[in-house]
Amino acid sequence: MVDWKLGAVLLLAATASPDSQDSTVYRHPSLPVSIEAPAGWAADSWRGDPGIFEVAAPDGSITVLLWFTDTEQSADRYLAKMINMKPVDLTGPVRRTEIGGRAAWRVEATGEEQGHEGIAESFAVLNAGAGFPGEGVLVLQVWCAGERANELAPLMDLIVGSLRIDSASG
């Protein structure tokens, strides 16, 4: 049983791929995006919203959500909006990075997610661009129990960095 009692990491997209021989590419069922994570994780559309794709470790240690939202806001403004709507405390500055060759923003925080308190969470947000159902942003959210944040942060970073956009202009 995972004890959800500590920090959060918010990420806005990055590029790399898990350095594991035992990894799998998990493709969103309706969007031209994918992430890479250890083999054997559960992957499915999220509780009643087929646009949200969830990938989770079998032991519940890490959960990943990937979705597109139709908005005219830039990725950095959308991230700020998400942060203001969630019960989180930032543990570092919002910073610009690149994920899959696109500008993205990242921030770390601690807080609560989906009813779990004390999590370490990673949000990655970037402008989606060509190949998506409209103008908007792509959000990659990764979280773990806060007490395991130091242990799991490298894997969480690799998952975020593995985000790939499969559009022609990506």
DOTILO-598214 format. One record per residue (C-alpha): residue number from 1; residue in one letter; x, y, z. Coordinates in steps of 0.2 Angstrom, whole numbers. Each point is the difference from the previous one (the first is absolute). Layout:
REM residues N
@seq=NUM | type=A | east=X | north=Y | up=Z
...
This chain:
REM residues 170
@seq=1 | type=M | east=0 | north=0 | up=0
@seq=2 | type=V | east=7 | north=17 | up=-5
@seq=3 | type=D | east=0 | north=13 | up=14
@seq=4 | type=W | east=-4 | north=17 | up=-9
@seq=5 | type=K | east=9 | north=12 | up=12
@seq=6 | type=L | east=12 | north=13 | up=-8
@seq=7 | type=G | east=5 | north=9 | up=-15
@seq=8 | type=A | east=-5 | north=4 | up=-18
@seq=9 | type=V | east=9 | north=4 | up=-17
@seq=10 | type=L | east=-9 | north=10 | up=-13
@seq=11 | type=L | east=7 | north=-2 | up=-18
@seq=12 | type=L | east=-3 | north=8 | up=-16
@seq=13 | type=A | east=7 | north=-12 | up=-13
@seq=14 | type=A | east=19 | north=-6 | up=-3
@seq=15 | type=T | east=10 | north=-12 | up=-11
@seq=16 | type=A | east=9 | north=-16 | up=4
@seq=17 | type=S | east=-5 | north=-18 | up=1
@seq=18 | type=P | east=1 | north=-12 | up=15
@seq=19 | type=D | east=17 | north=-8 | up=0
@seq=20 | type=S | east=-7 | north=-17 | up=3
@seq=21 | type=Q | east=1 | north=-15 | up=-11
@seq=22 | type=D | east=-17 | north=-5 | up=8
@seq=23 | type=S | east=-10 | north=15 | up=-6
@seq=24 | type=T | east=-16 | north=2 | up=-11
@seq=25 | type=V | east=-7 | north=14 | up=-10
@seq=26 | type=Y | east=-17 | north=4 | up=5
@seq=27 | type=R | east=-10 | north=9 | up=-13
@seq=28 | type=H | east=-15 | north=11 | up=4
@seq=29 | type=P | east=-15 | north=-9 | up=-8
@seq=30 | type=S | east=-7 | north=15 | up=-9
@seq=31 | type=L | east=14 | north=13 | up=-1
@seq=32 | type=P | east=17 | north=-1 | up=-10
@seq=33 | type=V | east=10 | north=0 | up=16
@seq=34 | type=S | east=9 | north=-13 | up=10
@seq=35 | type=I | east=11 | north=-3 | up=16
@seq=36 | type=E | east=13 | north=-13 | up=5
@seq=37 | type=A | east=-1 | north=-9 | up=17
@seq=38 | type=P | east=5 | north=-17 | up=7
@seq=39 | type=A | east=-9 | north=-15 | up=-8
@seq=40 | type=G | east=-15 | north=-7 | up=8
@seq=41 | type=W | east=-8 | north=16 | up=6
@seq=42 | type=A | east=-19 | north=2 | up=-1
@seq=43 | type=A | east=-6 | north=11 | up=-14
@seq=44 | type=D | east=-18 | north=6 | up=-4
@seq=45 | type=S | east=-11 | north=14 | up=-3
@seq=46 | type=W | east=-4 | north=10 | up=17
@seq=47 | type=R | east=-15 | north=-3 | up=10
@seq=48 | type=G | east=-14 | north=5 | up=-12
@seq=49 | type=D | east=10 | north=12 | up=-11
@seq=50 | type=P | east=8 | north=-8 | up=-15
@seq=51 | type=G | east=11 | north=15 | up=-4
@seq=52 | type=I | east=10 | north=-3 | up=16
@seq=53 | type=F | east=12 | north=-14 | up=-1
@seq=54 | type=E | east=7 | north=-8 | up=16
@seq=55 | type=V | east=15 | north=-10 | up=2
@seq=56 | type=A | east=4 | north=-7 | up=17
@seq=57 | type=A | east=13 | north=-11 | up=9
@seq=58 | type=P | east=-7 | north=-17 | up=5
@seq=59 | type=D | east=4 | north=4 | up=19
@seq=60 | type=G | east=-8 | north=17 | up=-2
@seq=61 | type=S | east=16 | north=9 | up=4
@seq=62 | type=I | east=-1 | north=12 | up=-16
@seq=63 | type=T | east=-15 | north=6 | up=-10
@seq=64 | type=V | east=1 | north=9 | up=-16
@seq=65 | type=L | east=-14 | north=10 | up=-9
@seq=66 | type=L | east=1 | north=6 | up=-17
@seq=67 | type=W | east=-13 | north=11 | up=-9
@seq=68 | type=F | east=-4 | north=14 | up=-12
@seq=69 | type=T | east=-10 | north=15 | up=5
@seq=70 | type=D | east=-8 | north=12 | up=-13
@seq=71 | type=T | east=5 | north=17 | up=6
@seq=72 | type=E | east=7 | north=17 | up=-8
@seq=73 | type=Q | east=11 | north=2 | up=15
@seq=74 | type=S | east=19 | north=-3 | up=-2
@seq=75 | type=A | east=8 | north=-15 | up=9
@seq=76 | type=D | east=8 | north=11 | up=13
@seq=77 | type=R | east=-17 | north=9 | up=4
@seq=78 | type=Y | east=-9 | north=-17 | up=0
@seq=79 | type=L | east=13 | north=-7 | up=13
@seq=80 | type=A | east=-3 | north=15 | up=11
@seq=81 | type=K | east=-19 | north=-2 | up=-1
@seq=82 | type=M | east=2 | north=-19 | up=5
@seq=83 | type=I | east=12 | north=5 | up=14
@seq=84 | type=N | east=-13 | north=12 | up=7
@seq=85 | type=M | east=-14 | north=-12 | up=-1
@seq=86 | type=K | east=9 | north=-14 | up=9
@seq=87 | type=P | east=4 | north=-3 | up=19
@seq=88 | type=V | east=19 | north=1 | up=-3
@seq=89 | type=D | east=15 | north=10 | up=7
@seq=90 | type=L | east=14 | north=3 | up=-12
@seq=91 | type=T | east=17 | north=-6 | up=5
@seq=92 | type=G | east=9 | north=9 | up=-14
@seq=93 | type=P | east=-2 | north=13 | up=-14
@seq=94 | type=V | east=-10 | north=-3 | up=-16
@seq=95 | type=R | east=14 | north=-3 | up=-13
@seq=96 | type=R | east=0 | north=-1 | up=-19
@seq=97 | type=T | east=7 | north=-16 | up=-8
@seq=98 | type=E | east=-2 | north=-10 | up=-16
@seq=99 | type=I | east=-10 | north=-16 | up=-2
@seq=100 | type=G | east=-1 | north=-9 | up=-16
@seq=101 | type=G | east=8 | north=15 | up=-9
@seq=102 | type=R | east=-13 | north=12 | up=6
@seq=103 | type=A | east=0 | north=14 | up=13
@seq=104 | type=A | east=-7 | north=-6 | up=17
@seq=105 | type=W | east=-1 | north=5 | up=18
@seq=106 | type=R | east=3 | north=-9 | up=16
@seq=107 | type=V | east=-2 | north=2 | up=19
@seq=108 | type=E | east=2 | north=-10 | up=15
@seq=109 | type=A | east=-13 | north=0 | up=14
@seq=110 | type=T | east=-7 | north=-10 | up=15
@seq=111 | type=G | east=-18 | north=-2 | up=3
@seq=112 | type=E | east=-15 | north=-11 | up=-4
@seq=113 | type=E | east=-6 | north=-8 | up=-16
@seq=114 | type=Q | east=-16 | north=-11 | up=-3
@seq=115 | type=G | east=-3 | north=-2 | up=19
@seq=116 | type=H | east=18 | north=-5 | up=4
@seq=117 | type=E | east=8 | north=12 | up=12
@seq=118 | type=G | east=19 | north=3 | up=2
@seq=119 | type=I | east=5 | north=-4 | up=-18
@seq=120 | type=A | east=15 | north=5 | up=-11
@seq=121 | type=E | east=-7 | north=6 | up=-16
@seq=122 | type=S | east=6 | north=4 | up=-17
@seq=123 | type=F | east=-10 | north=10 | up=-13
@seq=124 | type=A | east=6 | north=3 | up=-17
@seq=125 | type=V | east=-9 | north=12 | up=-12
@seq=126 | type=L | east=4 | north=5 | up=-18
@seq=127 | type=N | east=-9 | north=7 | up=-15
@seq=128 | type=A | east=-6 | north=-15 | up=-9
@seq=129 | type=G | east=1 | north=7 | up=-18
@seq=130 | type=A | east=-4 | north=-10 | up=-16
@seq=131 | type=G | east=-9 | north=-17 | up=1
@seq=132 | type=F | east=-11 | north=5 | up=14
@seq=133 | type=P | east=-19 | north=2 | up=1
@seq=134 | type=G | east=1 | north=19 | up=1
@seq=135 | type=E | east=11 | north=14 | up=8
@seq=136 | type=G | east=5 | north=-5 | up=17
@seq=137 | type=V | east=13 | north=-7 | up=11
@seq=138 | type=L | east=6 | north=-18 | up=4
@seq=139 | type=V | east=2 | north=-4 | up=19
@seq=140 | type=L | east=11 | north=-14 | up=7
@seq=141 | type=Q | east=-3 | north=-2 | up=19
@seq=142 | type=V | east=10 | north=-12 | up=10
@seq=143 | type=W | east=-1 | north=-3 | up=19
@seq=144 | type=C | east=6 | north=-12 | up=14
@seq=145 | type=A | east=-1 | north=-1 | up=19
@seq=146 | type=G | east=11 | north=14 | up=7
@seq=147 | type=E | east=10 | north=-11 | up=11
@seq=148 | type=R | east=6 | north=-9 | up=-16
@seq=149 | type=A | east=3 | north=16 | up=-9
@seq=150 | type=N | east=19 | north=0 | up=1
@seq=151 | type=E | east=1 | north=-19 | up=-5
@seq=152 | type=L | east=-13 | north=2 | up=-15
@seq=153 | type=A | east=4 | north=17 | up=-6
@seq=154 | type=P | east=13 | north=-6 | up=-13
@seq=155 | type=L | east=-13 | north=-12 | up=-8
@seq=156 | type=M | east=-13 | north=13 | up=0
@seq=157 | type=D | east=12 | north=12 | up=-9
@seq=158 | type=L | east=4 | north=-13 | up=-13
@seq=159 | type=I | east=-19 | north=-3 | up=-3
@seq=160 | type=V | east=-3 | north=18 | up=-2
@seq=161 | type=G | east=15 | north=1 | up=-12
@seq=162 | type=S | east=-6 | north=-14 | up=-10
@seq=163 | type=L | east=-16 | north=9 | up=-6
@seq=164 | type=R | east=-1 | north=-1 | up=-19
@seq=165 | type=I | east=-12 | north=10 | up=-11
@seq=166 | type=D | east=-2 | north=-10 | up=-16
@seq=167 | type=S | east=-7 | north=14 | up=-11
@seq=168 | type=A | east=8 | north=4 | up=-17
@seq=169 | type=S | east=6 | north=17 | up=6
@seq=170 | type=G | east=4 | north=-6 | up=18
